[in-house]
Amino acid sequence: MRRPNRKYSVIGAFIGVLSTDSGVLKLLAYSVGRVLYNTQPDDYNPTEHPEHQEAGRHIADWLTAAVANREHWLSNVDELGRPKKLLKFPTMEAIVKEADKAMLRYIQKTREVALRNGDEEMVMTLDDGFHVVRLLTPAALDRESKEMQHCIGNGAYDDRLHDRRFQYLSLRDRNGKAHATLEVEGGRVIQLQGKQNRQPNREYLEAIAPLLRREEYLVQTDRTDLRYVYADDYKVVDAWDLTGCSEVIGDLRRSRAALKMPEKLRVRGEIDLSHCSFPEGFPSEVEADGSISIKECRPFTAPARIVSGGDLTIYDVLMEGDIAHCEAGGSVSFRKTSMDKLPRYLRFHGSLDLGKTGIESLAGLGYVAGSLSLEGARIESLPENIRIGGKLDASSSRLKEYPRTAKIGGDVDISYTQVAFLPPVTVKGKLNISSTKITVVPGGLVTHSLHATGLAMEHFGPKSIRGDLDLAYSSATLPHGLTVGGFLTLDNGSFGNLPDNLRAARIKANSAEVTSIGRGLVVEGNLAISGNPITTLPADMDVWGDIVAGQTLIETLPDGFECAGDLNLTDSCVTALPYGLRVGGSLCLHHNEIAELPENLVVGSDLTITCTDIRSIPECAEIGNRVRSDIPEIDSGWSKYNEVRHWRAQQAAAATMAVSP
């Protein structure tokens, strides 16, 4: 099965949060997913495109309404069951345009929505004739949708009316005209929309502030284009000028903006700033109840004190100054920053990512609850007895010695480092020592899987690897009795004679310097040995899957040779097949010097004989499926043989039925 690539997974995760309905998620995949996959680069990150998040929600609302209203176009599908309408859009903008058109059609249909008692209820009266009502029924949502020209109606949110976690509120003036729509989940306002999904005008935000204050609502939408935010007792302020503020009530999210910041700032939600600049500097003290993410912001002056209730991420910034005090309720990442030393006070409860930083020392760091990443960092050694709950990634760092006193709970990756000595340690996960200076792998090493590619090993001691063993592009002499619970990969390596009693779930040794295979070989899956100088196969080897031995120097197979799966001898030096050859799957004899097939040949599936000297198929041969050949007389003979075989099968079936009671 082909593993999904990174972009496919990222887009799938992005779509997955837009709806909880499996049918709507499929429609989003056919439209939004398809377009993003075809138009975005391989390193696509939805968090860097807030316009896609807003568009995705709008499209999800449209598709939810379409499903609820059973739109006829949903049944006009292609051969894979995909609505053809969704396959025509080349861009996200085109999908949004279609959603807007559909919204206008819905509004026209509901232009005369009549409300009854019980459709709405009063929540709070405000100054200047404003008041807030709660929308209780689908009819109330339809009326709001018609007046505000957004997608709250037409079935998109009807299911949530019965979910106690959600409330739908509308700000009305003295004449009953709607000016803002709120979606409330728990104590959070997750959507605050004006007409046509724009942010409401400032006067309407100020009008509704008493309700937010009374209920202590936090405004936590994921939009990064908002002009206003609530700060300091629900005062409405410009989002790009917070100089007179000390607290933001809700989330602070901005992208590609120049922000004026106060000296000290607390955010009662999350901070998400990307590609921003701070002309008057960044606050010296920052605190957020939720996560903090600061990415690709320049220039950036490091705050002396930063506290995050969730994860803390500072990524790809040229940092001026040092962080003295750092706390996080989750993980901390300073990846790809110019930070050259750890904060004097550092407390966190997850993983720590120092990849591609200028940090040279981890002095004072004794415990990491999650994983520790030092990939591409300047670290040469780890502190004595450091405890790491997850994995250690020190690949491409300046590490010079294996951290033998460290207690590591997961994988260890020291590939592409200067490490030259590997002690007999126990690794609970996967160990990667590829492209290091290690020449001896000790017999006392215990690890689930071992990746040791690109090494010139003088000694390889382990006799048992529970998972995979990857020795591609390496040279080594493997010990007799080696057992590999997973895949053994020897591609393009140099190993001479494979050991006796070797056992693995699968062996892949293409284009490797393997001159012979020892006795007692057991392969629980496929054996691939194409392109190496092997001349014979042992008679006692036991392969449970396919054997691919193309482009080898093998001239003969042992008498009575059996292959449970497919047998591929393409471009091999085999000149004759043994008596009693049995192949459970297909047999491919393309481009070799075989002149005839053995009389009692048994092939469970297809037989391919192209570019050979074979001119006939023995009458007693058993071919399970079909013969592929470039010789006309073989094709003709096979047709007659097939007819006889089918006739005999019919006769046998008839005889069985005749003696049945």
C-alpha positions in Angstrom: 0.0 0.0 0.0 1.4 3.4 -0.9 2.0 5.6 2.0 0.3 9.1 1.7 2.8 11.9 1.3 3.1 14.8 3.7 1.0 17.3 1.7 -1.8 14.7 1.4 -1.8 14.2 5.1 -1.6 17.9 6.0 -4.5 18.8 3.6 -6.5 15.8 5.0 -6.0 17.1 8.6 -7.0 20.6 7.5 -10.3 19.4 5.9 -11.0 17.1 8.9 -11.7 20.1 11.2 -14.1 21.8 8.9 -17.0 19.4 9.5 -18.1 16.4 11.6 -20.3 15.0 8.9 -18.7 12.2 6.9 -20.7 13.0 3.8 -19.7 16.7 3.9 -16.0 15.7 4.5 -16.1 13.6 1.3 -17.4 16.6 -0.6 -14.7 18.8 0.9 -12.1 16.3 -0.2 -13.4 16.3 -3.8 -13.4 20.1 -3.9 -11.1 21.8 -1.4 -8.7 18.9 -1.0 -8.3 18.3 -4.7 -7.7 22.0 -5.5 -5.2 22.5 -2.6 -3.3 19.3 -3.6 -3.0 20.4 -7.2 -2.2 24.1 -6.6 -0.1 24.2 -3.4 3.6 23.3 -3.0 4.8 20.2 -1.2 5.6 22.1 2.0 2.1 23.6 2.1 1.0 24.7 5.6 -2.6 25.8 6.1 -1.7 27.9 9.2 0.3 30.2 6.9 -2.8 30.8 4.7 -5.6 32.2 6.9 -7.6 33.0 3.7 -7.8 29.2 3.1 -9.2 28.6 6.6 -11.9 31.3 6.2 -12.7 30.0 2.7 -12.8 26.4 3.9 -15.4 27.2 6.6 -17.5 29.1 4.1 -17.4 26.2 1.6 -18.2 23.7 4.4 -21.3 25.8 5.3 -22.4 25.7 1.7 -21.9 22.0 1.3 -23.6 21.3 4.6 -26.6 23.3 3.4 -26.5 21.5 0.1 -26.7 18.1 1.8 -29.4 19.2 4.1 -31.5 20.5 1.2 -30.7 17.5 -1.0 -29.5 19.6 -3.9 -30.0 17.8 -7.2 -26.4 18.3 -8.4 -25.2 16.0 -5.6 -26.6 13.0 -7.6 -24.9 14.0 -10.9 -21.7 12.0 -10.3 -18.8 10.5 -12.2 -17.8 6.8 -12.3 -16.2 7.1 -8.9 -19.3 8.6 -7.3 -17.9 12.2 -7.1 -20.3 15.0 -7.9 -19.2 16.4 -11.3 -19.9 20.0 -10.1 -17.1 19.8 -7.5 -14.6 18.5 -10.0 -14.7 21.6 -12.3 -13.2 24.1 -9.9 -9.5 25.0 -10.6 -9.0 27.3 -7.6 -10.2 28.0 -4.1 -11.5 31.3 -5.3 -13.7 29.5 -7.9 -15.2 27.3 -5.1 -15.9 30.3 -2.9 -17.5 32.2 -5.8 -19.9 29.2 -6.3 -20.6 29.1 -2.6 -21.5 32.8 -2.7 -23.8 32.2 -5.6 -25.5 29.4 -3.8 -25.9 31.6 -0.7 -27.6 34.3 -2.6 -30.0 31.7 -4.1 -30.8 30.4 -0.6 -31.5 34.0 0.6 -33.9 34.6 -2.3 -35.8 31.4 -1.4 -36.1 32.5 2.3 -36.8 36.2 1.6 -40.2 35.9 3.3 -39.3 33.8 6.3 -42.1 34.2 8.9 -41.1 33.8 12.6 -43.4 32.5 15.3 -43.3 32.6 19.0 -40.5 30.4 20.2 -38.2 31.1 17.2 -36.2 33.6 19.2 -35.8 34.7 22.8 -34.5 37.9 24.4 -31.0 37.6 26.0 -30.1 41.1 26.9 -31.2 44.7 26.3 -28.4 47.2 25.5 -28.0 50.9 25.2 -29.4 53.0 22.3 -32.1 50.5 21.6 -29.8 47.6 20.8 -30.6 44.1 22.1 -29.4 40.6 21.7 -31.7 37.6 20.9 -31.0 33.9 20.8 -31.9 32.0 17.7 -33.7 28.9 18.6 -35.1 27.3 15.4 -34.1 26.6 11.8 -36.5 29.4 10.7 -34.7 31.9 12.9 -31.4 30.8 11.4 -32.8 31.2 7.9 -34.1 34.7 8.7 -30.7 35.7 10.1 -29.0 34.2 7.0 -31.3 36.2 4.7 -30.7 39.5 6.5 -26.9 39.1 7.1 -26.1 37.3 3.8 -24.0 34.5 5.3 -24.5 30.8 5.7 -25.9 30.3 9.2 -29.2 29.3 7.7 -30.4 26.9 5.0 -29.6 23.8 7.2 -25.9 24.4 7.7 -26.2 24.9 11.5 -29.6 23.3 12.2 -28.1 20.2 13.9 -26.3 22.3 16.5 -29.5 24.0 17.7 -30.1 20.9 19.9 -26.5 20.8 21.2 -26.3 22.5 24.6 -22.7 23.4 23.9 -23.7 25.9 21.2 -25.7 29.1 21.1 -26.5 31.4 18.2 -27.0 35.0 19.0 -28.0 38.1 17.0 -27.4 41.8 17.7 -30.5 43.8 16.7 -31.1 47.6 16.7 -34.3 49.2 17.9 -36.0 48.4 14.6 -35.1 44.7 14.9 -32.5 44.8 12.2 -29.6 42.4 12.6 -26.0 43.7 12.6 -23.9 40.9 14.1 -24.2 37.1 14.5 -22.4 35.2 17.2 -21.7 31.5 17.5 -20.9 30.7 21.1 -19.4 27.4 22.3 -19.1 27.1 26.0 -17.6 30.3 27.2 -16.0 31.2 23.8 -17.3 33.2 20.9 -15.9 31.2 18.0 -17.6 33.2 15.3 -18.5 36.9 15.4 -19.7 37.8 11.9 -21.1 40.9 10.3 -22.8 41.2 7.0 -21.4 38.9 4.3 -19.0 37.3 6.9 -17.1 40.5 7.4 -16.2 41.7 10.9 -19.0 43.9 12.3 -18.5 47.7 12.3 -16.9 49.1 15.4 -20.1 50.6 16.7 -21.7 47.2 16.7 -18.8 45.6 18.4 -19.0 48.3 21.1 -22.8 47.8 21.4 -22.4 44.1 22.1 -19.5 44.5 24.6 -21.8 44.6 27.7 -23.1 41.1 26.9 -19.5 39.8 26.4 -18.5 41.4 29.7 -21.5 40.0 31.6 -21.0 36.5 30.4 -17.2 36.7 30.5 -17.0 35.4 26.9 -13.6 35.1 25.2 -13.5 36.0 21.5 -11.5 33.1 20.1 -11.9 32.9 16.3 -9.2 31.7 14.0 -9.4 34.7 11.7 -6.2 36.7 11.2 -7.7 39.6 9.2 -9.8 41.2 12.0 -9.4 45.0 12.3 -10.6 45.1 15.9 -10.1 43.1 19.1 -11.4 43.4 22.6 -9.0 44.5 25.2 -9.0 45.7 28.9 -12.5 45.2 30.1 -13.9 44.6 26.6 -12.8 47.9 25.1 -12.7 47.7 21.2 -9.2 48.6 19.9 -7.4 48.4 16.6 -5.7 45.0 16.3 -2.5 46.5 14.9 -2.1 49.1 17.7 -2.1 47.7 21.2 0.2 50.2 22.7 -2.3 51.4 25.3 -3.5 47.9 26.2 -2.4 45.4 28.8 -4.8 42.5 28.1 -6.5 41.1 25.0 -9.7 39.3 25.8 -9.6 36.3 23.5 -7.1 35.3 20.8 -4.6 37.6 19.1 -4.0 36.4 15.6 -2.3 38.5 12.9 -0.6 37.7 9.6 1.6 39.9 7.5 1.0 43.0 9.6 3.0 45.8 11.3 2.0 45.7 14.9 2.5 48.2 17.7 2.8 46.4 20.9 2.8 47.5 24.6 5.7 46.9 27.0 3.7 44.1 28.8 0.9 42.1 27.3 -1.4 39.3 28.5 -3.7 37.5 26.1 -6.6 35.5 27.5 -6.5 33.1 24.6 -3.9 32.1 22.0 -1.2 34.2 20.3 -0.6 33.4 16.6 1.6 35.9 14.7 3.2 35.0 11.4 5.2 37.2 9.0 4.6 40.2 11.2 6.9 43.1 12.1 7.1 45.2 15.3 8.3 48.7 14.5 8.3 49.8 18.1 9.6 46.5 19.5 8.1 43.3 21.0 6.8 43.3 24.6 9.4 42.5 27.2 6.8 40.4 29.0 4.2 38.2 27.3 1.7 35.8 28.8 -1.0 33.8 27.1 -3.6 31.5 28.6 -3.4 29.3 25.4 -0.6 28.5 23.0 1.9 31.0 21.6 3.1 30.8 18.0 5.5 33.4 16.5 6.7 32.5 13.0 8.9 34.3 10.5 8.5 37.6 12.2 11.2 40.2 11.6 12.7 42.0 13.4 12.0 40.3 16.6 13.3 41.3 20.0 13.2 38.4 22.5 11.0 39.1 25.5 12.7 38.8 28.8 9.7 36.8 30.1 7.3 34.6 28.1 4.7 32.3 29.5 2.4 30.1 27.5 -0.5 28.0 28.9 -0.1 25.6 25.9 2.6 25.1 23.4 5.3 27.7 22.7 6.7 28.0 19.2 9.1 30.6 18.0 10.2 29.6 14.5 12.5 31.1 11.8 13.2 34.4 13.4 16.4 36.4 13.8 16.2 36.9 17.5 17.7 40.0 19.2 18.5 39.6 22.9 17.9 36.6 25.2 14.9 35.1 26.9 15.5 34.9 30.6 12.3 33.3 31.8 10.3 30.8 29.7 7.3 28.7 30.8 5.0 26.5 28.8 2.1 24.2 29.6 3.0 22.1 26.6 5.9 21.7 24.2 8.6 24.4 23.4 10.2 24.9 20.0 12.9 27.5 19.1 13.6 25.8 15.7 15.5 27.7 13.1 16.1 30.8 15.3 19.4 32.6 16.1 19.0 31.7 19.8 22.5 30.8 21.1 21.6 29.7 24.7 18.8 28.3 26.7 16.7 30.6 29.0 18.0 30.8 32.5 14.6 29.6 33.8 13.0 27.0 31.5 9.9 25.0 32.5 7.7 23.0 30.1 5.7 19.8 30.0 6.1 18.4 26.5 8.8 18.2 23.9 11.7 20.5 23.2 12.8 21.4 19.7 16.2 23.2 19.3 16.7 22.1 15.7 18.9 24.4 13.6 19.6 26.9 16.4 22.8 28.4 17.5 22.6 26.8 21.0 25.9 25.0 21.9 25.2 23.9 25.5 22.3 22.2 27.3 23.8 22.8 30.7 21.0 22.7 33.4 18.6 20.7 31.3 18.0 17.5 33.1 14.5 16.3 32.0 12.4 16.4 28.9 8.9 14.9 29.2 8.5 14.5 25.5 11.0 14.3 22.7 14.2 16.3 22.3 15.2 17.5 18.8 18.7 18.8 18.2 18.6 18.2 14.4 21.2 20.5 12.7 22.1 22.2 16.0 25.6 23.0 17.4 25.3 20.7 20.4 28.4 18.4 20.8 27.3 16.5 23.9 24.3 16.0 26.2 24.2 16.5 29.9 25.1 13.5 32.1 22.1 11.4 33.1 19.6 13.5 31.1 16.1 11.9 31.0 14.1 12.1 27.7 10.6 10.7 27.8 10.2 10.5 24.0 12.7 10.2 21.2 16.1 11.9 20.7 16.8 13.4 17.2 20.4 14.6 17.0 20.8 14.0 13.3 23.1 16.3 11.4 24.1 18.0 14.6 27.7 18.4 16.0 27.3 15.5 18.4 30.6 13.7 19.0 29.7 10.9 21.3 26.7 8.7 22.0 24.9 9.9 25.2 25.4 6.6 27.0 24.2 7.9 30.4 21.0 9.3 29.0 17.6 7.7 29.7 15.7 7.8 26.4 12.1 6.5 26.1 11.9 6.3 22.3 13.8 6.4 19.1 17.4 7.6 18.9 18.7 9.3 15.7 22.4 10.3 15.6 22.7 10.0 11.8 25.1 12.3 9.9 27.0 13.2 13.1 30.7 12.8 14.2 29.9 9.9 16.6 32.5 7.1 16.1 31.9 4.8 19.1 28.6 3.0 19.8 28.4 1.4 23.3 26.3 -1.7 24.0 23.2 0.3 24.9 19.5 -0.5 25.0 17.2 1.6 22.7 13.5 1.2 23.3 12.6 2.3 19.8 14.5 2.7 16.5 18.2 3.5 16.4 19.6 5.4 13.4 23.4 5.5 13.1 23.6 6.1 9.3 26.5 8.0 7.8 28.4 8.3 11.1 32.0 7.2 11.8 30.9 4.1 13.6 32.8 0.9 12.5 31.8 -1.5 15.2 28.2 -2.4 16.2 28.5 -4.3 19.5 26.8 -7.6 20.1 25.3 -6.2 23.3 23.2 -3.6 21.4 19.5 -4.0 22.0 17.1 -2.0 19.8 13.8 -2.6 18.1 15.0 -1.5 14.6 18.4 -0.4 13.4 19.2 1.9 10.5 22.9 1.8 9.7 23.3 2.8 6.0 26.5 4.1 4.5 28.8 2.6 7.0 32.1 0.6 6.5 31.7 -1.8 9.5 34.6 -3.9 10.7 32.3 -5.8 13.1 28.6 -6.4 13.3 27.7 -8.2 16.5 23.9 -8.3 17.1 22.2 -11.6 16.4 18.7 -10.4 16.8 16.8 -7.3 15.7 13.1 -7.3 16.6 12.1 -4.9 13.8 13.8 -3.7 10.6 17.5 -3.8 9.9 18.6 -1.4 7.1 22.2 -1.8 6.0 21.9 -0.3 2.5 25.1 1.1 1.0 27.1 -0.4 3.9 29.7 -3.1 4.1 29.7 -5.8 6.8 30.0 -9.5 7.6 26.8 -10.6 9.2 26.8 -13.2 12.0 25.5 -16.8 11.6 22.0 -17.2 13.0 21.0 -13.5 12.6 17.3 -13.1 13.1 15.5 -10.0 11.8 11.8 -9.6 12.9 11.1 -7.1 10.2 12.6 -6.1 6.8 16.3 -6.8 6.1 17.6 -4.3 3.6 21.0 -4.8 2.0 20.6 -2.8 -1.3 23.8 -1.6 -2.9 25.9 -2.9 0.0 28.8 -5.3 0.2 28.3 -8.4 2.4 30.1 -11.3 0.7 28.5 -14.6 1.9 25.2 -14.3 3.7 25.4 -16.2 7.0 23.9 -19.7 7.7 20.5 -19.8 9.4 19.6 -16.2 8.5 15.9 -15.5 9.1 13.9 -12.3 8.3 10.4 -11.2 7.5 11.6 -9.9 4.1 15.0 -9.5 2.4 15.8 -6.9 -0.1 19.4 -7.2 -1.5 19.2 -5.7 -5.0 22.5 -4.5 -6.6 24.4 -5.7 -3.5 27.7 -7.5 -3.4 26.3 -10.9 -2.2 28.2 -13.8 -3.6 26.3 -16.7 -1.9 23.5 -17.5 0.5 24.2 -19.7 3.5 22.3 -22.8 4.5 19.0 -22.7 6.4 17.7 -19.3 5.0 14.1 -18.6 6.1 12.3 -15.6 4.6 8.7 -15.1 5.8 7.9 -12.8 2.9 9.6 -11.8 -0.3 13.3 -12.3 -1.3 14.7 -9.7 -3.8 18.2 -10.4 -5.0 18.3 -8.8 -8.4 21.5 -7.4 -9.8 24.0 -9.2 -7.6 26.7 -11.8 -8.3 24.9 -14.8 -6.7 25.5 -18.0 -8.7 23.4 -20.5 -6.8 20.5 -20.8 -4.4 20.6 -23.2 -1.5 18.4 -26.2 -1.8 17.1 -25.9 1.8 16.1 -22.3 1.7 12.5 -21.5 2.7 10.9 -18.4 1.1 7.2 -17.9 1.9 6.6 -15.1 -0.6 8.0 -14.0 -4.0 11.5 -14.5 -5.3 13.0 -11.8 -7.6 16.3 -13.0 -9.0 16.6 -11.0 -12.2 20.0 -9.9 -13.6 21.9 -12.4 -11.5 24.5 -15.0 -12.3 22.4 -17.9 -11.2 22.6 -20.7 -13.9 20.5 -23.5 -12.4 18.0 -23.9 -9.6 18.1 -26.9 -7.2 16.1 -30.0 -8.1 12.6 -30.0 -6.7 12.8 -26.2 -6.2 9.6 -24.6 -4.9 8.5 -21.0 -4.7 5.4 -20.1 -2.7 4.8 -16.8 -4.5 6.0 -15.3 -7.8 9.4 -16.3 -9.3 11.0 -13.7 -11.5 14.2 -14.8 -13.5 14.2 -11.9 -15.9 17.7 -11.3 -17.5 19.2 -14.1 -15.4 21.8 -16.6 -16.5 19.5 -19.6 -15.9 19.7 -22.0 -18.9 17.5 -24.8 -17.6 14.7 -25.3 -15.1 14.8 -28.2 -12.6 12.6 -31.2 -12.6 9.7 -30.8 -10.2 9.7 -27.0 -10.3 6.6 -25.6 -8.5 5.7 -21.9 -8.5 2.7 -20.9 -6.4 2.2 -17.6 -8.1 3.5 -16.3 -11.5 6.7 -17.4 -13.3 8.5 -14.8 -15.4 11.2 -16.1 -17.8 11.8 -12.9 -19.9 15.0 -12.5 -21.8 17.1 -15.6 -20.8 18.6 -18.7 -22.5 16.1 -21.3 -21.3 15.2 -23.6 -24.2 12.5 -25.8 -22.7 10.2 -26.2 -19.8 10.3 -29.2 -17.5 7.6 -31.8 -18.1 6.0 -31.6 -14.7 6.1 -27.8 -14.3 3.4 -26.3 -12.0 2.6 -22.6 -12.1 -0.2 -21.3 -10.0 -0.9 -18.2 -11.9 0.6 -16.6 -15.1 3.5 -17.9 -17.1 5.6 -15.3 -19.1 8.0 -16.6 -21.7 9.2 -13.8 -23.9 12.6 -13.3 -25.6 13.6 -17.0 -24.9 14.2 -20.1 -26.9 11.2 -21.9 -25.6 8.9 -23.1 -28.4 6.3 -25.3 -26.6 4.6 -26.0 -23.4 4.7 -29.6 -22.1 1.3 -31.3 -22.2 1.5 -32.3 -18.5 2.5 -28.9 -17.3 -0.1 -27.2 -15.1 -0.6 -23.4 -15.6 -3.1 -21.8 -13.3 -4.1 -18.7 -15.3 -2.7 -17.7 -18.7 0.5 -17.8 -20.8 2.1 -14.6 -22.1 4.4 -15.3 -25.1 5.8 -13.7 -28.1 5.8 -17.0 -30.1 2.5 -17.6 -32.1 2.7 -21.4 -32.0 2.9 -21.2 -28.2 -0.2 -19.1 -28.1 -2.0 -21.5 -30.4 -0.9 -24.5 -28.4 -1.9 -22.8 -25.1 -5.4 -22.2 -26.4 -5.8 -25.9 -27.3 -4.4 -26.9 -23.9 -6.8 -24.6 -22.2 -9.7 -26.0 -24.0 -8.7 -29.5 -23.0 -8.2 -28.4 -19.4 -11.6 -26.8 -19.1 -13.2 -29.9 -20.7 -11.5 -32.2 -18.2 -12.6 -29.9 -15.3 -16.2 -30.1 -16.6 -16.1 -33.9 -16.9 -14.7 -34.1 -13.3 -17.5 -31.9 -12.0 -20.1 -33.9 -13.8 -18.8 -37.1 -12.4 -18.8 -35.7 -8.9 -22.4 -34.6 -9.2 -23.4 -38.0 -10.6 -22.2 -39.9 -7.5 -23.6 -37.3 -5.1 -26.7 -38.6 -3.0 
